[in-house]
Amino acid sequence: MLYITRKERFNAAHKLFRQEWSDEKNMEVFGKCSNPNWHGHNYDLYVTVKGKINRETGFVIDLKFLSKLIKEMVIDKLDHKNVNLDVDFMAGRMASTEVLAETIWQQLEAPIRSQGCQLHSIKLYETENNYVEYFGDENH
């Protein structure tokens, strides 16, 4: 089994809050991340694919295909956008980095599988000190 990773970047704004909670409760739970005027991050996204080498091409996955897929399905929808308001696949979801990583997985899993390999992980850096790694639903 071979693993190959593509790195992309995007900038996006969000806030963490629950509409049914008071401003005080949101601030208590989410702190400054619940700022009513939003806040932003420069995200680094790592998409790791695993599989066997195709002996005809020498690839696990064509990186041009993977790059285009990530750009169309993820980056174009997130870059310079408000995660809470502008991103179709985040509608009605908490805009945490954890949920964002999980929904990015959902966007990419089937198209990557169609290429004869598997999505191994999504690693999403929110800051240089904080990142999330998601390896898919354990029931798969």
Summary of the structure (lengths in Angstrom):
residues: 140
radius of gyration: 16.6
end to end distance: 17.8
largest distance: 60.0
contacts: 382
relative contact order: 0.20
helix: 37%
strand: 29%
